[in-house]
Amino acid sequence: MKLYGKQTDTQLLEEAGIREAKEVLWNLSPAELIEEAVKNGEGLLTDTGALMCDTGEFTGRSPQDRFIVKDKLTENTVWWGDINIPFDAAKFDRLHAKMLEFLKGRKLYVRDACAGNHPDYHMKLRIVNTQAWHNLFCFNMFLRPSEEELEDFQHDYTILCVPEFEADPATDDTRQSNFAIISFRKKLILIGGTCYTGEMKKGVFSILNFLLPCRKDVLAMHCSANIGKEHGDTAIFFGLSGTGKTTLSTDPNRCLIGDDEHGWAADGVFNFEGGCYAKVIDLTKDKEPEIWNAIRYGAILENTRFYEGTRTVDFSNRTVTENTRVSYPIHFIPNAVEPSRGGVPKNIFFLAADAFGVLPPIAKLNTSQAMYHFISGYTAKVAGTEVGIKEPKATFSACFGAAFLPLHPTMYAELLGRKMTEHNVTVWLVNTGWTGGPYGTGTRMKLPYTRAMITAALNGELENVEYTEHPIFRVAMPQSCPGVPENILNPRNTWADKAAYDKKAKDLAASFVKNFEKYAEYANEEILAGAPKLT
């Protein structure tokens, strides 16, 4: 076995059952991995120096093919169902053995990395890839250990990512040939049959979502976070795709802690990752200058295309997918803080692109409402976002990241409520969607107004203004806000037909209540008290 990099002990892989590899390249630098990827035909360099690669058949995660091994450790703790699909422990072992046999005689790229930018919640990873660009993705996205840490690196979890290895559903008990399976007892993630790199990133996030709340009382969050340059105040932004989470958390007056995954410990917020994984469809320099400038040597573009006859990326090209992305280390963003940590948050923002024009542009939530809306994780899809959608459609994702929650959503919500009360945190519901009517009639909320409202909340300018209660959702709506016309702060006032607004508001509230039925059995009275009022 030929080994490069700091590590020289071949037993480090053999102890994991990986034997007779053709060649092992260990902890290569980005430059070396880029050379390998180009030499292997895995990607091309763009005119900015970024590496452009394709993920093949799968251009996103495959939630129906993500499993968790059901054993004594997980049987009574994991929230089993459509999100967390159980996988038999014995069949996992057989699939693992088949994958190890498949790796014999292959060239492997191994990386030691970490997750959790906090000394008390620091998980060490060993990642084995068959493709160089996947290993570069791991360098970008996970925390990079120091030379000193690598001297005696004892990993906690192992990831085997082998896109070329396909399962046999008939004998391996998978749904189809691709799979991503987590074994908490074996401390192992197996990924096969898919080249989509996000499976590695979200696999680690799922592990942290299982371990930290249970054992450490740390809230794991699918959110972005930033910190004020002058006052050092931390803010958190939750929101599903299309709500403006990345845009609104990127503020020239504030520093970025992270764009996607964080933990909230007793002493503050910390980033799980060491990089960013941003969507780039229709990216422009004017709209997202920080992301635009980060697409340089060392960054990876996924599923994008060039303008014909050039190496210039056409970010409007949807030939492969709408889910085109870029991966880069967080230090590619000039205002990112190092280390990626902040204090206890003062403000939390739940972002919703309400296509029905019902929710107020900003509203303050009490603890009950915050827990209820956290579990709901609402936004709306509009025509064109997915095949078959012609009218606005309410969509809900528990805790704004249901796909990555091994535990029941009420456990995360109760932890949020406790931390809100303990630290006197303010939670805001922000509608980045429509006003003056639903999609097709009203207009999208102007970005400068949303920025002004968030800035006012961060600066404490909404503390002493008068509020009025929404008659159905019962949230507190400010009657004034610096830089924002007063007539838009109450959404009902923006509709010409007030009766139509009332009906639409009741319809949306009914959608919330219907969605919450599957959580109600496990929700306490305080959470249930945050529901909208239908009568």
SVG drawing of the C-alpha trace seen along z (x, -y; Angstrom):
<svg xmlns="http://www.w3.org/2000/svg" viewBox="-65 -55 70 66">
<polyline fill="none" stroke="black" stroke-width="0.4" points="0.0,0.0 1.5,-3.3 0.7,-6.2 1.2,-10.0 0.7,-12.8 1.5,-13.0 0.1,-9.5 2.4,-6.5 0.8,-3.7 -1.0,-1.4 -2.9,0.1 -5.0,-3.0 -7.0,-1.8 -6.5,1.9 -8.1,1.6 -11.2,0.3 -11.2,3.4 -9.8,1.7 -7.1,3.9 -5.2,4.4 -5.8,0.9 -3.9,0.1 -2.8,-3.3 -3.8,-5.6 -3.4,-9.3 -3.8,-10.8 -4.7,-14.4 -3.6,-15.8 -3.6,-19.6 -6.3,-21.3 -3.8,-21.8 -2.9,-18.1 -6.5,-17.1 -7.4,-19.4 -4.5,-18.0 -5.8,-14.5 -9.3,-15.3 -8.4,-16.9 -6.0,-14.0 -8.8,-11.5 -11.3,-13.3 -13.5,-14.1 -13.8,-17.8 -12.6,-20.9 -11.1,-24.2 -13.2,-27.4 -11.7,-30.7 -11.7,-31.7 -9.8,-28.6 -12.7,-26.8 -13.1,-23.1 -16.3,-22.2 -17.7,-18.7 -20.9,-16.8 -22.7,-14.6 -24.2,-12.3 -27.7,-10.9 -28.3,-12.4 -28.2,-16.2 -29.5,-16.3 -30.0,-14.2 -32.2,-11.1 -34.3,-11.2 -36.0,-7.9 -32.7,-6.1 -31.3,-7.5 -31.4,-4.9 -30.5,-4.6 -29.5,-1.2 -32.1,-0.1 -30.4,1.6 -30.4,1.3 -28.9,-2.1 -31.5,-3.6 -34.6,-1.5 -36.3,-3.7 -34.6,-7.0 -34.8,-7.6 -38.0,-9.2 -38.8,-6.3 -40.9,-6.9 -40.6,-8.4 -37.7,-10.6 -35.7,-8.1 -36.1,-4.8 -34.9,-1.7 -32.2,0.6 -31.5,4.0 -28.1,4.3 -27.1,7.6 -27.9,6.4 -25.8,3.3 -22.9,5.5 -23.2,7.6 -23.4,4.4 -20.4,3.0 -18.4,6.2 -19.4,6.1 -18.2,2.5 -14.9,3.3 -14.3,6.1 -15.2,3.7 -12.4,1.3 -9.6,3.8 -7.2,2.8 -8.6,-0.7 -7.0,-4.1 -8.3,-5.8 -8.3,-9.4 -8.4,-9.6 -9.0,-12.7 -9.0,-13.4 -11.4,-16.2 -13.6,-17.5 -17.0,-18.9 -18.1,-21.2 -16.0,-24.4 -16.1,-24.2 -13.5,-22.5 -16.2,-20.6 -18.2,-19.4 -15.6,-18.5 -16.2,-15.3 -13.3,-13.8 -13.9,-12.2 -12.0,-9.8 -13.4,-10.0 -12.5,-7.5 -13.3,-8.5 -12.7,-7.0 -12.9,-10.3 -10.4,-13.2 -13.0,-16.0 -15.1,-14.4 -12.1,-14.5 -11.6,-18.2 -15.3,-18.8 -14.5,-17.4 -11.5,-19.6 -13.7,-22.6 -16.8,-21.7 -15.4,-20.2 -13.1,-21.7 -9.4,-21.3 -7.2,-19.9 -3.9,-21.5 -0.6,-19.8 -0.4,-19.2 -3.9,-17.6 -3.0,-15.3 0.1,-13.9 -2.1,-11.7 -5.5,-11.8 -8.1,-9.4 -11.3,-9.6 -14.8,-9.2 -16.7,-8.4 -15.8,-6.9 -17.4,-7.8 -17.0,-5.5 -18.2,-7.2 -18.0,-5.0 -20.2,-6.2 -19.1,-3.4 -20.5,-0.7 -24.2,0.0 -26.3,2.1 -28.6,4.9 -32.0,4.1 -33.1,7.7 -30.4,8.9 -29.2,5.8 -32.7,4.6 -32.2,1.1 -34.9,-0.7 -32.7,-1.0 -29.0,-0.9 -28.0,-4.1 -28.0,-4.5 -26.7,-6.5 -26.8,-4.5 -25.8,-5.7 -24.9,-3.3 -24.5,-5.1 -23.3,-1.9 -20.6,-1.2 -19.9,-5.0 -20.0,-4.6 -21.7,-6.1 -21.9,-4.1 -22.7,-6.0 -22.9,-4.2 -24.4,-4.5 -24.6,-8.4 -22.0,-11.0 -23.9,-13.8 -21.5,-15.2 -24.2,-16.6 -24.9,-13.1 -21.6,-13.3 -22.2,-16.7 -25.8,-15.9 -24.8,-12.5 -22.5,-14.2 -25.2,-16.8 -27.6,-14.0 -25.1,-12.4 -24.7,-15.8 -28.5,-16.2 -28.6,-12.9 -25.7,-13.1 -25.7,-16.8 -29.2,-17.3 -29.3,-13.9 -26.0,-13.9 -24.8,-17.5 -28.0,-19.6 -26.8,-21.4 -29.4,-22.5 -28.3,-21.5 -29.7,-23.9 -30.2,-24.0 -29.6,-27.8 -27.2,-30.6 -25.6,-32.8 -23.8,-36.1 -22.4,-38.5 -22.3,-42.3 -18.9,-43.9 -19.4,-46.6 -21.5,-45.0 -20.7,-41.3 -24.4,-40.3 -25.2,-37.0 -28.2,-36.4 -29.6,-33.2 -31.5,-32.8 -33.8,-29.8 -35.5,-29.4 -36.2,-26.8 -35.0,-27.2 -36.1,-30.5 -36.7,-32.4 -33.6,-34.5 -31.6,-32.9 -28.2,-33.3 -28.9,-36.7 -30.2,-38.2 -27.5,-36.7 -24.9,-38.1 -24.6,-41.7 -21.7,-44.0 -22.1,-45.4 -21.9,-42.0 -19.5,-39.0 -20.5,-35.5 -20.3,-32.7 -21.7,-30.1 -24.3,-29.6 -25.9,-26.3 -25.3,-24.2 -24.7,-25.3 -24.9,-24.3 -26.2,-26.4 -24.3,-25.5 -24.4,-27.2 -21.7,-29.7 -23.0,-30.5 -23.4,-29.5 -20.7,-27.6 -20.4,-26.5 -20.4,-22.7 -18.6,-23.2 -15.5,-24.8 -17.0,-25.9 -20.1,-27.0 -22.3,-25.1 -24.3,-27.7 -26.8,-27.5 -25.6,-29.4 -28.5,-29.2 -28.9,-32.7 -26.0,-34.0 -24.8,-37.5 -22.0,-39.6 -24.4,-42.4 -26.8,-40.1 -24.4,-37.9 -20.9,-39.5 -19.4,-37.4 -20.4,-34.1 -19.4,-35.4 -15.9,-36.3 -15.5,-33.0 -15.8,-31.0 -12.0,-30.8 -9.2,-28.3 -10.0,-25.8 -13.8,-26.1 -15.9,-23.4 -18.9,-24.0 -21.5,-21.3 -23.6,-20.7 -23.0,-24.1 -22.3,-24.6 -20.0,-26.9 -21.0,-29.5 -20.3,-27.7 -16.7,-27.9 -15.5,-29.3 -14.5,-28.4 -16.9,-31.0 -19.7,-29.6 -23.3,-30.4 -25.0,-30.5 -28.4,-30.8 -28.0,-27.4 -30.5,-24.8 -29.6,-22.0 -28.6,-19.7 -30.6,-20.9 -31.9,-24.0 -29.8,-22.8 -26.4,-24.0 -24.0,-24.6 -20.6,-25.8 -18.4,-24.5 -15.6,-26.6 -13.8,-27.1 -15.4,-29.7 -12.3,-31.9 -13.1,-32.6 -15.8,-35.0 -13.9,-38.1 -16.1,-38.9 -16.2,-35.4 -15.1,-35.1 -12.3,-32.8 -12.9,-30.7 -16.5,-30.3 -18.2,-31.0 -20.4,-33.7 -22.1,-34.3 -25.6,-33.4 -28.0,-34.8 -30.0,-37.9 -32.3,-37.5 -33.6,-34.6 -35.3,-35.0 -37.7,-32.5 -37.9,-33.3 -41.0,-32.4 -41.7,-33.2 -45.4,-33.3 -46.9,-33.2 -50.4,-33.7 -49.7,-37.2 -51.0,-36.5 -48.2,-36.7 -46.9,-40.1 -43.5,-41.2 -42.2,-41.0 -43.7,-39.9 -42.5,-39.1 -43.2,-35.6 -43.7,-34.5 -42.0,-31.3 -45.1,-29.1 -45.4,-30.6 -41.7,-30.2 -41.7,-26.5 -44.9,-25.9 -43.5,-27.8 -40.1,-26.1 -41.8,-22.7 -43.9,-23.9 -41.0,-25.2 -43.3,-26.9 -42.7,-28.5 -44.6,-28.3 -43.7,-27.1 -44.9,-29.0 -45.5,-28.1 -42.3,-27.0 -40.4,-25.9 -41.4,-22.2 -43.0,-20.3 -46.8,-20.3 -47.0,-23.4 -49.4,-25.9 -50.7,-27.6 -49.0,-28.6 -48.5,-25.6 -47.8,-25.6 -44.8,-23.5 -43.6,-22.5 -40.3,-21.1 -40.0,-20.4 -37.3,-22.6 -36.5,-23.9 -34.6,-20.7 -36.9,-17.6 -34.7,-15.5 -31.8,-15.6 -33.6,-15.1 -33.1,-11.6 -35.1,-12.7 -38.7,-13.8 -39.1,-17.5 -40.7,-18.3 -37.4,-17.5 -35.6,-20.2 -38.4,-22.6 -38.5,-22.1 -34.7,-22.7 -35.2,-25.9 -37.9,-27.1 -35.7,-26.5 -32.8,-28.4 -35.1,-31.3 -36.4,-31.6 -33.0,-31.2 -31.3,-33.8 -34.2,-36.1 -33.9,-35.7 -36.3,-37.4 -37.7,-35.3 -39.1,-37.1 -41.2,-35.7 -40.3,-37.4 -42.3,-37.1 -40.0,-37.5 -42.9,-36.5 -45.9,-38.4 -47.8,-41.5 -51.0,-43.1 -52.4,-39.7 -51.2,-36.2 -48.7,-35.3 -50.1,-36.4 -52.0,-39.3 -49.8,-40.9 -46.1,-41.8 -43.0,-40.3 -41.8,-42.1 -39.1,-44.5 -35.7,-43.4 -34.7,-46.8 -37.8,-46.8 -36.9,-43.3 -33.3,-44.4 -34.6,-47.5 -36.9,-45.5 -34.1,-43.0 -31.7,-45.8 -34.2,-47.5 -34.8,-44.3 -31.0,-43.8 -30.5,-47.4 -33.2,-47.2 -35.3,-49.8 -38.4,-47.6 -38.3,-47.3 -40.3,-50.4 -42.8,-50.6 -46.4,-49.8 -47.6,-46.4 -50.9,-44.9 -51.9,-41.2 -52.7,-39.4 -56.3,-38.1 -55.6,-34.6 -51.9,-33.9 -51.9,-36.0 -48.3,-37.2 -47.3,-40.7 -47.0,-43.1 -45.1,-46.3 -47.0,-49.4 -43.9,-51.3 -40.4,-50.5 -37.6,-52.8 -37.3,-52.8 -40.5,-50.9 -43.9,-52.3 -46.4,-51.8 -49.2,-50.6 -47.3,-47.3 -46.7,-46.2 -50.2,-44.9 -50.8,-42.6 -54.6,-43.0 -54.2,-46.7 -52.3,-45.9 -55.2,-44.0 -58.0,-45.8 -60.4,-43.0 -60.3,-42.6 -62.8,-39.7 -60.6,-37.9 -57.6,-38.4 -59.5,-37.0 -60.5,-33.9 -56.9,-33.3 -55.6,-33.8 -58.0,-31.2 -57.1,-28.8 -53.4,-29.2 -54.0,-28.8 -55.9,-25.6 -52.9,-24.3 -50.7,-24.9 -53.1,-23.0 -53.4,-20.1 -49.7,-19.8 -49.2,-19.9 -51.5,-16.9 -48.7,-14.5 -46.7,-16.1 -49.5,-17.0 -49.3,-13.7 -45.8,-14.5 -46.2,-18.2 -46.6,-19.7 -49.3,-22.3 -46.9,-25.2 -46.1,-24.3 -49.8,-23.7 -50.6,-27.1 -48.6,-28.7 -51.1,-27.5 -53.1,-29.9 -56.7,-30.6 -59.2,-29.3 -62.4,-30.5"/>
</svg>
